[in-house]
Amino acid sequence: MLAQPVWRKSSFSGPDEGNNCVELAPLAGVVLLRESDYPGVVVTTTPAALRAFLRDVAAGTLDNLA
């Protein structure tokens, strides 16, 4: 049997159906990401790449992409 991801969402997201959020799940050395409205669309990344992305978001490095 294949391992199933255990999805987690932010504690800032509410419990109701209308509360859209990004969910993450660690699985076999990678991190899976999905948007709660579209659970069938899953993006895979490495823990290191996700840490770097979150660090850049927090630092404001990505604020002027447009």
CHARMM-style PDB file with segment names, atoms N, HN, CA, C and O in Angstrom:
ATOM      1  N   MET     1       0.841  -1.179   0.000  1.00  0.00      PROA
ATOM      2  CA  MET     1       0.000   0.000   0.000  1.00  0.00      PROA
ATOM      3  C   MET     1       0.888   1.245   0.000  1.00  0.00      PROA
ATOM      4  O   MET     1       1.863   1.315   0.749  1.00  0.00      PROA
ATOM      5  N   LEU     2       0.557   2.211  -0.827  1.00  0.00      PROA
ATOM      6  HN  LEU     2      -0.235   2.155  -1.436  1.00  0.00      PROA
ATOM      7  CA  LEU     2       1.305   3.457  -0.896  1.00  0.00      PROA
ATOM      8  C   LEU     2       0.927   4.367   0.261  1.00  0.00      PROA
ATOM      9  O   LEU     2      -0.228   4.412   0.686  1.00  0.00      PROA
ATOM     10  N   ALA     3       1.920   5.089   0.761  1.00  0.00      PROA
ATOM     11  HN  ALA     3       2.857   5.051   0.416  1.00  0.00      PROA
ATOM     12  CA  ALA     3       1.658   6.043   1.846  1.00  0.00      PROA
ATOM     13  C   ALA     3       0.776   7.170   1.329  1.00  0.00      PROA
ATOM     14  O   ALA     3       0.964   7.653   0.212  1.00  0.00      PROA
ATOM     15  N   GLN     4      -0.167   7.579   2.129  1.00  0.00      PROA
ATOM     16  HN  GLN     4      -0.320   7.187   3.036  1.00  0.00      PROA
ATOM     17  CA  GLN     4      -1.056   8.681   1.793  1.00  0.00      PROA
ATOM     18  C   GLN     4      -0.588   9.938   2.509  1.00  0.00      PROA
ATOM     19  O   GLN     4      -0.219   9.872   3.682  1.00  0.00      PROA
ATOM     20  N   PRO     5      -0.593  11.083   1.830  1.00  0.00      PROA
ATOM     21  CA  PRO     5      -0.165  12.316   2.503  1.00  0.00      PROA
ATOM     22  C   PRO     5      -1.143  12.713   3.604  1.00  0.00      PROA
ATOM     23  O   PRO     5      -2.350  12.500   3.489  1.00  0.00      PROA
ATOM     24  N   VAL     6      -0.604  13.288   4.662  1.00  0.00      PROA
ATOM     25  HN  VAL     6       0.376  13.461   4.755  1.00  0.00      PROA
ATOM     26  CA  VAL     6      -1.415  13.847   5.742  1.00  0.00      PROA
ATOM     27  C   VAL     6      -1.357  15.356   5.560  1.00  0.00      PROA
ATOM     28  O   VAL     6      -0.336  15.980   5.850  1.00  0.00      PROA
ATOM     29  N   TRP     7      -2.448  15.944   5.080  1.00  0.00      PROA
ATOM     30  HN  TRP     7      -3.278  15.437   4.844  1.00  0.00      PROA
ATOM     31  CA  TRP     7      -2.503  17.362   4.733  1.00  0.00      PROA
ATOM     32  C   TRP     7      -2.703  18.206   5.970  1.00  0.00      PROA
ATOM     33  O   TRP     7      -3.492  17.863   6.850  1.00  0.00      PROA
ATOM     34  N   ARG     8      -1.975  19.325   6.035  1.00  0.00      PROA
ATOM     35  HN  ARG     8      -1.334  19.604   5.320  1.00  0.00      PROA
ATOM     36  CA  ARG     8      -2.108  20.295   7.122  1.00  0.00      PROA
ATOM     37  C   ARG     8      -2.371  21.663   6.524  1.00  0.00      PROA
ATOM     38  O   ARG     8      -1.832  22.014   5.475  1.00  0.00      PROA
ATOM     39  N   LYS     9      -3.207  22.430   7.209  1.00  0.00      PROA
ATOM     40  HN  LYS     9      -3.645  22.144   8.062  1.00  0.00      PROA
ATOM     41  CA  LYS     9      -3.441  23.800   6.762  1.00  0.00      PROA
ATOM     42  C   LYS     9      -3.102  24.758   7.888  1.00  0.00      PROA
ATOM     43  O   LYS     9      -2.977  24.359   9.046  1.00  0.00      PROA
ATOM     44  N   SER    10      -2.959  25.998   7.541  1.00  0.00      PROA
ATOM     45  HN  SER    10      -3.061  26.322   6.600  1.00  0.00      PROA
ATOM     46  CA  SER    10      -2.588  27.029   8.499  1.00  0.00      PROA
ATOM     47  C   SER    10      -3.612  27.129   9.622  1.00  0.00      PROA
ATOM     48  O   SER    10      -4.811  26.956   9.406  1.00  0.00      PROA
ATOM     49  N   SER    11      -3.129  27.405  10.801  1.00  0.00      PROA
ATOM     50  HN  SER    11      -2.155  27.546  10.977  1.00  0.00      PROA
ATOM     51  CA  SER    11      -4.031  27.635  11.937  1.00  0.00      PROA
ATOM     52  C   SER    11      -4.810  28.932  11.755  1.00  0.00      PROA
ATOM     53  O   SER    11      -5.784  29.171  12.469  1.00  0.00      PROA
ATOM     54  N   PHE    12      -4.393  29.776  10.805  1.00  0.00      PROA
ATOM     55  HN  PHE    12      -3.602  29.581  10.225  1.00  0.00      PROA
ATOM     56  CA  PHE    12      -5.117  31.012  10.502  1.00  0.00      PROA
ATOM     57  C   PHE    12      -6.352  30.745   9.649  1.00  0.00      PROA
ATOM     58  O   PHE    12      -7.227  31.605   9.547  1.00  0.00      PROA
ATOM     59  N   SER    13      -6.435  29.562   9.032  1.00  0.00      PROA
ATOM     60  HN  SER    13      -5.724  28.864   9.115  1.00  0.00      PROA
ATOM     61  CA  SER    13      -7.594  29.206   8.226  1.00  0.00      PROA
ATOM     62  C   SER    13      -8.713  28.742   9.148  1.00  0.00      PROA
ATOM     63  O   SER    13      -8.473  28.049  10.137  1.00  0.00      PROA
ATOM     64  N   GLY    14      -9.922  29.128   8.817  1.00  0.00      PROA
ATOM     65  HN  GLY    14     -10.117  29.691   8.014  1.00  0.00      PROA
ATOM     66  CA  GLY    14     -11.061  28.714   9.618  1.00  0.00      PROA
ATOM     67  C   GLY    14     -11.499  27.296   9.280  1.00  0.00      PROA
ATOM     68  O   GLY    14     -11.043  26.737   8.282  1.00  0.00      PROA
ATOM     69  N   PRO    15     -12.362  26.708  10.079  1.00  0.00      PROA
ATOM     70  CA  PRO    15     -12.806  25.337   9.862  1.00  0.00      PROA
ATOM     71  C   PRO    15     -13.916  25.184   8.824  1.00  0.00      PROA
ATOM     72  O   PRO    15     -14.239  24.065   8.426  1.00  0.00      PROA
ATOM     73  N   ASP    16     -14.499  26.293   8.384  1.00  0.00      PROA
ATOM     74  HN  ASP    16     -14.237  27.202   8.708  1.00  0.00      PROA
ATOM     75  CA  ASP    16     -15.640  26.225   7.485  1.00  0.00      PROA
ATOM     76  C   ASP    16     -15.230  25.967   6.042  1.00  0.00      PROA
ATOM     77  O   ASP    16     -14.075  26.168   5.668  1.00  0.00      PROA
ATOM     78  N   GLU    17     -16.193  25.516   5.230  1.00  0.00      PROA
ATOM     79  HN  GLU    17     -17.132  25.353   5.533  1.00  0.00      PROA
ATOM     80  CA  GLU    17     -15.957  25.220   3.818  1.00  0.00      PROA
ATOM     81  C   GLU    17     -15.477  26.428   3.024  1.00  0.00      PROA
ATOM     82  O   GLU    17     -14.693  26.263   2.089  1.00  0.00      PROA
ATOM     83  N   GLY    18     -15.921  27.635   3.363  1.00  0.00      PROA
ATOM     84  HN  GLY    18     -16.558  27.769   4.122  1.00  0.00      PROA
ATOM     85  CA  GLY    18     -15.575  28.820   2.598  1.00  0.00      PROA
ATOM     86  C   GLY    18     -14.190  29.364   2.872  1.00  0.00      PROA
ATOM     87  O   GLY    18     -13.786  30.353   2.261  1.00  0.00      PROA
ATOM     88  N   ASN    19     -13.459  28.746   3.767  1.00  0.00      PROA
ATOM     89  HN  ASN    19     -13.787  27.942   4.263  1.00  0.00      PROA
ATOM     90  CA  ASN    19     -12.122  29.222   4.125  1.00  0.00      PROA
ATOM     91  C   ASN    19     -11.082  28.553   3.241  1.00  0.00      PROA
ATOM     92  O   ASN    19     -10.634  27.443   3.527  1.00  0.00      PROA
ATOM     93  N   ASN    20     -10.699  29.233   2.165  1.00  0.00      PROA
ATOM     94  HN  ASN    20     -11.063  30.135   1.933  1.00  0.00      PROA
ATOM     95  CA  ASN    20      -9.719  28.704   1.231  1.00  0.00      PROA
ATOM     96  C   ASN    20      -8.329  28.814   1.833  1.00  0.00      PROA
ATOM     97  O   ASN    20      -8.020  29.773   2.540  1.00  0.00      PROA
ATOM     98  N   CYS    21      -7.510  27.840   1.550  1.00  0.00      PROA
ATOM     99  HN  CYS    21      -7.761  27.061   0.976  1.00  0.00      PROA
ATOM    100  CA  CYS    21      -6.159  27.895   2.100  1.00  0.00      PROA
ATOM    101  C   CYS    21      -5.227  27.000   1.299  1.00  0.00      PROA
ATOM    102  O   CYS    21      -5.658  26.177   0.492  1.00  0.00      PROA
ATOM    103  N   VAL    22      -3.959  27.184   1.546  1.00  0.00      PROA
ATOM    104  HN  VAL    22      -3.609  27.853   2.202  1.00  0.00      PROA
ATOM    105  CA  VAL    22      -2.934  26.301   1.005  1.00  0.00      PROA
ATOM    106  C   VAL    22      -2.690  25.224   2.046  1.00  0.00      PROA
ATOM    107  O   VAL    22      -2.562  25.510   3.237  1.00  0.00      PROA
ATOM    108  N   GLU    23      -2.626  23.983   1.585  1.00  0.00      PROA
ATOM    109  HN  GLU    23      -2.730  23.750   0.618  1.00  0.00      PROA
ATOM    110  CA  GLU    23      -2.358  22.863   2.473  1.00  0.00      PROA
ATOM    111  C   GLU    23      -1.025  22.245   2.090  1.00  0.00      PROA
ATOM    112  O   GLU    23      -0.658  22.214   0.915  1.00  0.00      PROA
ATOM    113  N   LEU    24      -0.300  21.751   3.091  1.00  0.00      PROA
ATOM    114  HN  LEU    24      -0.598  21.776   4.045  1.00  0.00      PROA
ATOM    115  CA  LEU    24       1.000  21.131   2.875  1.00  0.00      PROA
ATOM    116  C   LEU    24       1.008  19.735   3.473  1.00  0.00      PROA
ATOM    117  O   LEU    24       0.324  19.460   4.458  1.00  0.00      PROA
ATOM    118  N   ALA    25       1.796  18.855   2.859  1.00  0.00      PROA
ATOM    119  HN  ALA    25       2.353  19.078   2.058  1.00  0.00      PROA
ATOM    120  CA  ALA    25       1.952  17.501   3.377  1.00  0.00      PROA
ATOM    121  C   ALA    25       3.361  17.006   3.067  1.00  0.00      PROA
ATOM    122  O   ALA    25       3.778  17.017   1.909  1.00  0.00      PROA
ATOM    123  N   PRO    26       4.099  16.572   4.091  1.00  0.00      PROA
ATOM    124  CA  PRO    26       5.396  15.949   3.818  1.00  0.00      PROA
ATOM    125  C   PRO    26       5.164  14.504   3.365  1.00  0.00      PROA
ATOM    126  O   PRO    26       4.295  13.814   3.898  1.00  0.00      PROA
ATOM    127  N   LEU    27       5.936  14.058   2.393  1.00  0.00      PROA
ATOM    128  HN  LEU    27       6.642  14.618   1.960  1.00  0.00      PROA
ATOM    129  CA  LEU    27       5.792  12.684   1.910  1.00  0.00      PROA
ATOM    130  C   LEU    27       7.070  12.259   1.206  1.00  0.00      PROA
ATOM    131  O   LEU    27       7.463  12.859   0.205  1.00  0.00      PROA
ATOM    132  N   ALA    28       7.700  11.250   1.715  1.00  0.00      PROA
ATOM    133  HN  ALA    28       7.380  10.763   2.527  1.00  0.00      PROA
ATOM    134  CA  ALA    28       8.875  10.637   1.074  1.00  0.00      PROA
ATOM    135  C   ALA    28       9.970  11.646   0.738  1.00  0.00      PROA
ATOM    136  O   ALA    28      10.549  11.591  -0.347  1.00  0.00      PROA
ATOM    137  N   GLY    29      10.261  12.569   1.662  1.00  0.00      PROA
ATOM    138  HN  GLY    29       9.791  12.613   2.543  1.00  0.00      PROA
ATOM    139  CA  GLY    29      11.359  13.502   1.478  1.00  0.00      PROA
ATOM    140  C   GLY    29      11.048  14.745   0.678  1.00  0.00      PROA
ATOM    141  O   GLY    29      11.932  15.575   0.466  1.00  0.00      PROA
ATOM    142  N   VAL    30       9.810  14.896   0.227  1.00  0.00      PROA
ATOM    143  HN  VAL    30       9.092  14.221   0.399  1.00  0.00      PROA
ATOM    144  CA  VAL    30       9.409  16.102  -0.490  1.00  0.00      PROA
ATOM    145  C   VAL    30       8.235  16.739   0.248  1.00  0.00      PROA
ATOM    146  O   VAL    30       7.695  16.165   1.194  1.00  0.00      PROA
ATOM    147  N   VAL    31       7.853  17.925  -0.195  1.00  0.00      PROA
ATOM    148  HN  VAL    31       8.292  18.391  -0.963  1.00  0.00      PROA
ATOM    149  CA  VAL    31       6.697  18.616   0.368  1.00  0.00      PROA
ATOM    150  C   VAL    31       5.671  18.785  -0.741  1.00  0.00      PROA
ATOM    151  O   VAL    31       5.986  19.278  -1.825  1.00  0.00      PROA
ATOM    152  N   LEU    32       4.448  18.372  -0.461  1.00  0.00      PROA
ATOM    153  HN  LEU    32       4.193  17.971   0.419  1.00  0.00      PROA
ATOM    154  CA  LEU    32       3.344  18.528  -1.404  1.00  0.00      PROA
ATOM    155  C   LEU    32       2.554  19.764  -1.001  1.00  0.00      PROA
ATOM    156  O   LEU    32       2.335  20.003   0.187  1.00  0.00      PROA
ATOM    157  N   LEU    33       2.129  20.545  -1.977  1.00  0.00      PROA
ATOM    158  HN  LEU    33       2.307  20.351  -2.941  1.00  0.00      PROA
ATOM    159  CA  LEU    33       1.308  21.727  -1.730  1.00  0.00      PROA
ATOM    160  C   LEU    33       0.070  21.649  -2.605  1.00  0.00      PROA
ATOM    161  O   LEU    33       0.132  21.204  -3.752  1.00  0.00      PROA
ATOM    162  N   ARG    34      -1.060  22.087  -2.053  1.00  0.00      PROA
ATOM    163  HN  ARG    34      -1.111  22.449  -1.122  1.00  0.00      PROA
ATOM    164  CA  ARG    34      -2.281  22.168  -2.839  1.00  0.00      PROA
ATOM    165  C   ARG    34      -3.150  23.294  -2.304  1.00  0.00      PROA
ATOM    166  O   ARG    34      -3.006  23.715  -1.156  1.00  0.00      PROA
ATOM    167  N   GLU    35      -4.041  23.771  -3.138  1.00  0.00      PROA
ATOM    168  HN  GLU    35      -4.157  23.429  -4.070  1.00  0.00      PROA
ATOM    169  CA  GLU    35      -5.004  24.799  -2.739  1.00  0.00      PROA
ATOM    170  C   GLU    35      -6.289  24.062  -2.391  1.00  0.00      PROA
ATOM    171  O   GLU    35      -6.722  23.189  -3.143  1.00  0.00      PROA
ATOM    172  N   SER    36      -6.898  24.396  -1.275  1.00  0.00      PROA
ATOM    173  HN  SER    36      -6.546  25.106  -0.664  1.00  0.00      PROA
ATOM    174  CA  SER    36      -8.033  23.619  -0.778  1.00  0.00      PROA
ATOM    175  C   SER    36      -9.210  23.566  -1.746  1.00  0.00      PROA
ATOM    176  O   SER    36      -9.977  22.604  -1.716  1.00  0.00      PROA
ATOM    177  N   ASP    37      -9.372  24.562  -2.593  1.00  0.00      PROA
ATOM    178  HN  ASP    37      -8.749  25.343  -2.617  1.00  0.00      PROA
ATOM    179  CA  ASP    37     -10.460  24.542  -3.577  1.00  0.00      PROA
ATOM    180  C   ASP    37     -10.203  23.543  -4.708  1.00  0.00      PROA
ATOM    181  O   ASP    37     -11.148  23.086  -5.352  1.00  0.00      PROA
ATOM    182  N   TYR    38      -8.946  23.202  -4.954  1.00  0.00      PROA
ATOM    183  HN  TYR    38      -8.179  23.573  -4.432  1.00  0.00      PROA
ATOM    184  CA  TYR    38      -8.571  22.296  -6.037  1.00  0.00      PROA
ATOM    185  C   TYR    38      -7.644  21.207  -5.500  1.00  0.00      PROA
ATOM    186  O   TYR    38      -6.463  21.190  -5.848  1.00  0.00      PROA
ATOM    187  N   PRO    39      -8.142  20.306  -4.668  1.00  0.00      PROA
ATOM    188  CA  PRO    39      -7.274  19.331  -4.008  1.00  0.00      PROA
ATOM    189  C   PRO    39      -6.614  18.338  -4.955  1.00  0.00      PROA
ATOM    190  O   PRO    39      -5.660  17.665  -4.565  1.00  0.00      PROA
ATOM    191  N   GLY    40      -7.093  18.232  -6.179  1.00  0.00      PROA
ATOM    192  HN  GLY    40      -7.868  18.780  -6.495  1.00  0.00      PROA
ATOM    193  CA  GLY    40      -6.483  17.319  -7.130  1.00  0.00      PROA
ATOM    194  C   GLY    40      -5.247  17.871  -7.810  1.00  0.00      PROA
ATOM    195  O   GLY    40      -4.503  17.121  -8.442  1.00  0.00      PROA
ATOM    196  N   VAL    41      -5.013  19.172  -7.690  1.00  0.00      PROA
ATOM    197  HN  VAL    41      -5.618  19.781  -7.176  1.00  0.00      PROA
ATOM    198  CA  VAL    41      -3.838  19.801  -8.288  1.00  0.00      PROA
ATOM    199  C   VAL    41      -2.780  19.932  -7.196  1.00  0.00      PROA
ATOM    200  O   VAL    41      -2.945  20.705  -6.252  1.00  0.00      PROA
ATOM    201  N   VAL    42      -1.705  19.179  -7.328  1.00  0.00      PROA
ATOM    202  HN  VAL    42      -1.571  18.550  -8.095  1.00  0.00      PROA
ATOM    203  CA  VAL    42      -0.673  19.125  -6.293  1.00  0.00      PROA
ATOM    204  C   VAL    42       0.668  19.538  -6.887  1.00  0.00      PROA
ATOM    205  O   VAL    42       1.058  19.058  -7.952  1.00  0.00      PROA
ATOM    206  N   VAL    43       1.365  20.420  -6.201  1.00  0.00      PROA
ATOM    207  HN  VAL    43       1.048  20.809  -5.335  1.00  0.00      PROA
ATOM    208  CA  VAL    43       2.707  20.855  -6.576  1.00  0.00      PROA
ATOM    209  C   VAL    43       3.683  20.215  -5.606  1.00  0.00      PROA
ATOM    210  O   VAL    43       3.415  20.146  -4.406  1.00  0.00      PROA
ATOM    211  N   THR    44       4.806  19.749  -6.114  1.00  0.00      PROA
ATOM    212  HN  THR    44       5.023  19.805  -7.088  1.00  0.00      PROA
ATOM    213  CA  THR    44       5.824  19.115  -5.286  1.00  0.00      PROA
ATOM    214  C   THR    44       7.072  19.980  -5.254  1.00  0.00      PROA
ATOM    215  O   THR    44       7.481  20.529  -6.277  1.00  0.00      PROA
ATOM    216  N   THR    45       7.673  20.099  -4.085  1.00  0.00      PROA
ATOM    217  HN  THR    45       7.341  19.653  -3.254  1.00  0.00      PROA
ATOM    218  CA  THR    45       8.917  20.846  -3.937  1.00  0.00      PROA
ATOM    219  C   THR    45       9.773  20.160  -2.868  1.00  0.00      PROA
ATOM    220  O   THR    45       9.335  19.222  -2.202  1.00  0.00      PROA
ATOM    221  N   THR    46      10.982  20.647  -2.726  1.00  0.00      PROA
ATOM    222  HN  THR    46      11.338  21.409  -3.267  1.00  0.00      PROA
ATOM    223  CA  THR    46      11.852  20.110  -1.680  1.00  0.00      PROA
ATOM    224  C   THR    46      11.720  20.968  -0.431  1.00  0.00      PROA
ATOM    225  O   THR    46      11.343  22.136  -0.523  1.00  0.00      PROA
ATOM    226  N   PRO    47      12.022  20.412   0.727  1.00  0.00      PROA
ATOM    227  CA  PRO    47      11.994  21.228   1.940  1.00  0.00      PROA
ATOM    228  C   PRO    47      12.919  22.452   1.840  1.00  0.00      PROA
ATOM    229  O   PRO    47      12.557  23.533   2.305  1.00  0.00      PROA
ATOM    230  N   ALA    48      14.093  22.296   1.245  1.00  0.00      PROA
ATOM    231  HN  ALA    48      14.387  21.418   0.867  1.00  0.00      PROA
ATOM    232  CA  ALA    48      15.033  23.416   1.122  1.00  0.00      PROA
ATOM    233  C   ALA    48      14.473  24.524   0.230  1.00  0.00      PROA
ATOM    234  O   ALA    48      14.593  25.704   0.561  1.00  0.00      PROA
ATOM    235  N   ALA    49      13.867  24.156  -0.888  1.00  0.00      PROA
ATOM    236  HN  ALA    49      13.770  23.198  -1.157  1.00  0.00      PROA
ATOM    237  CA  ALA    49      13.293  25.162  -1.791  1.00  0.00      PROA
ATOM    238  C   ALA    49      12.113  25.877  -1.127  1.00  0.00      PROA
ATOM    239  O   ALA    49      11.943  27.082  -1.308  1.00  0.00      PROA
ATOM    240  N   LEU    50      11.301  25.148  -0.365  1.00  0.00      PROA
ATOM    241  HN  LEU    50      11.439  24.169  -0.218  1.00  0.00      PROA
ATOM    242  CA  LEU    50      10.177  25.778   0.329  1.00  0.00      PROA
ATOM    243  C   LEU    50      10.680  26.736   1.402  1.00  0.00      PROA
ATOM    244  O   LEU    50      10.134  27.828   1.557  1.00  0.00      PROA
ATOM    245  N   ARG    51      11.708  26.345   2.140  1.00  0.00      PROA
ATOM    246  HN  ARG    51      12.151  25.457   2.014  1.00  0.00      PROA
ATOM    247  CA  ARG    51      12.301  27.248   3.151  1.00  0.00      PROA
ATOM    248  C   ARG    51      12.816  28.519   2.500  1.00  0.00      PROA
ATOM    249  O   ARG    51      12.584  29.614   3.013  1.00  0.00      PROA
ATOM    250  N   ALA    52      13.516  28.392   1.374  1.00  0.00      PROA
ATOM    251  HN  ALA    52      13.705  27.502   0.957  1.00  0.00      PROA
ATOM    252  CA  ALA    52      14.055  29.568   0.681  1.00  0.00      PROA
ATOM    253  C   ALA    52      12.930  30.472   0.199  1.00  0.00      PROA
ATOM    254  O   ALA    52      13.025  31.694   0.312  1.00  0.00      PROA
ATOM    255  N   PHE    53      11.874  29.887  -0.332  1.00  0.00      PROA
ATOM    256  HN  PHE    53      11.797  28.894  -0.424  1.00  0.00      PROA
ATOM    257  CA  PHE    53      10.726  30.674  -0.795  1.00  0.00      PROA
ATOM    258  C   PHE    53      10.082  31.424   0.365  1.00  0.00      PROA
ATOM    259  O   PHE    53       9.818  32.622   0.258  1.00  0.00      PROA
ATOM    260  N   LEU    54       9.830  30.735   1.459  1.00  0.00      PROA
ATOM    261  HN  LEU    54      10.045  29.762   1.545  1.00  0.00      PROA
ATOM    262  CA  LEU    54       9.205  31.379   2.618  1.00  0.00      PROA
ATOM    263  C   LEU    54      10.096  32.469   3.211  1.00  0.00      PROA
ATOM    264  O   LEU    54       9.602  33.501   3.665  1.00  0.00      PROA
ATOM    265  N   ARG    55      11.399  32.239   3.207  1.00  0.00      PROA
ATOM    266  HN  ARG    55      11.801  31.401   2.839  1.00  0.00      PROA
ATOM    267  CA  ARG    55      12.344  33.255   3.685  1.00  0.00      PROA
ATOM    268  C   ARG    55      12.273  34.502   2.803  1.00  0.00      PROA
ATOM    269  O   ARG    55      12.276  35.623   3.314  1.00  0.00      PROA
ATOM    270  N   ASP    56      12.208  34.314   1.479  1.00  0.00      PROA
ATOM    271  HN  ASP    56      12.206  33.405   1.064  1.00  0.00      PROA
ATOM    272  CA  ASP    56      12.115  35.453   0.554  1.00  0.00      PROA
ATOM    273  C   ASP    56      10.791  36.192   0.699  1.00  0.00      PROA
ATOM    274  O   ASP    56      10.754  37.420   0.622  1.00  0.00      PROA
ATOM    275  N   VAL    57       9.699  35.452   0.908  1.00  0.00      PROA
ATOM    276  HN  VAL    57       9.729  34.454   0.970  1.00  0.00      PROA
ATOM    277  CA  VAL    57       8.405  36.100   1.123  1.00  0.00      PROA
ATOM    278  C   VAL    57       8.452  36.952   2.385  1.00  0.00      PROA
ATOM    279  O   VAL    57       8.022  38.105   2.370  1.00  0.00      PROA
ATOM    280  N   ALA    58       8.963  36.402   3.463  1.00  0.00      PROA
ATOM    281  HN  ALA    58       9.313  35.466   3.475  1.00  0.00      PROA
ATOM    282  CA  ALA    58       9.033  37.121   4.739  1.00  0.00      PROA
ATOM    283  C   ALA    58       9.929  38.358   4.632  1.00  0.00      PROA
ATOM    284  O   ALA    58       9.662  39.377   5.270  1.00  0.00      PROA
ATOM    285  N   ALA    59      10.982  38.269   3.833  1.00  0.00      PROA
ATOM    286  HN  ALA    59      11.199  37.442   3.315  1.00  0.00      PROA
ATOM    287  CA  ALA    59      11.910  39.387   3.695  1.00  0.00      PROA
ATOM    288  C   ALA    59      11.417  40.444   2.713  1.00  0.00      PROA
ATOM    289  O   ALA    59      12.000  41.524   2.625  1.00  0.00      PROA
ATOM    290  N   GLY    60      10.340  40.142   1.967  1.00  0.00      PROA
ATOM    291  HN  GLY    60       9.866  39.265   2.039  1.00  0.00      PROA
ATOM    292  CA  GLY    60       9.819  41.115   1.013  1.00  0.00      PROA
ATOM    293  C   GLY    60      10.531  41.073  -0.321  1.00  0.00      PROA
ATOM    294  O   GLY    60      10.290  41.930  -1.172  1.00  0.00      PROA
ATOM    295  N   THR    61      11.396  40.105  -0.525  1.00  0.00      PROA
ATOM    296  HN  THR    61      11.592  39.409   0.166  1.00  0.00      PROA
ATOM    297  CA  THR    61      12.160  40.018  -1.756  1.00  0.00      PROA
ATOM    298  C   THR    61      11.273  39.864  -2.994  1.00  0.00      PROA
ATOM    299  O   THR    61      11.657  40.285  -4.085  1.00  0.00      PROA
ATOM    300  N   LEU    62      10.109  39.273  -2.834  1.00  0.00      PROA
ATOM    301  HN  LEU    62       9.797  38.932  -1.947  1.00  0.00      PROA
ATOM    302  CA  LEU    62       9.233  38.985  -3.970  1.00  0.00      PROA
ATOM    303  C   LEU    62       8.119  40.022  -4.132  1.00  0.00      PROA
ATOM    304  O   LEU    62       7.221  39.830  -4.951  1.00  0.00      PROA
ATOM    305  N   ASP    63       8.161  41.101  -3.378  1.00  0.00      PROA
ATOM    306  HN  ASP    63       8.891  41.258  -2.713  1.00  0.00      PROA
ATOM    307  CA  ASP    63       7.080  42.096  -3.389  1.00  0.00      PROA
ATOM    308  C   ASP    63       6.912  42.814  -4.735  1.00  0.00      PROA
ATOM    309  O   ASP    63       5.811  43.268  -5.047  1.00  0.00      PROA
ATOM    310  N   ASN    64       7.951  42.924  -5.518  1.00  0.00      PROA
ATOM    311  HN  ASN    64       8.845  42.555  -5.264  1.00  0.00      PROA
ATOM    312  CA  ASN    64       7.889  43.709  -6.753  1.00  0.00      PROA
ATOM    313  C   ASN    64       8.045  42.847  -8.006  1.00  0.00      PROA
ATOM    314  O   ASN    64       8.751  43.232  -8.938  1.00  0.00      PROA
ATOM    315  N   LEU    65       7.402  41.701  -8.033  1.00  0.00      PROA
ATOM    316  HN  LEU    65       6.828  41.388  -7.276  1.00  0.00      PROA
ATOM    317  CA  LEU    65       7.531  40.811  -9.195  1.00  0.00      PROA
ATOM    318  C   LEU    65       6.736  41.298 -10.399  1.00  0.00      PROA
ATOM    319  O   LEU    65       7.099  40.977 -11.531  1.00  0.00      PROA
ATOM    320  N   ALA    66       5.689  42.045 -10.202  1.00  0.00      PROA
ATOM    321  HN  ALA    66       5.394  42.306  -9.283  1.00  0.00      PROA
ATOM    322  CA  ALA    66       4.825  42.441 -11.311  1.00  0.00      PROA
ATOM    323  C   ALA    66       5.421  43.506 -12.167  1.00  0.00      PROA
ATOM    324  OT1 ALA    66       4.800  43.935 -13.140  1.00  0.00      PROA
TER     325      ALA     66
END
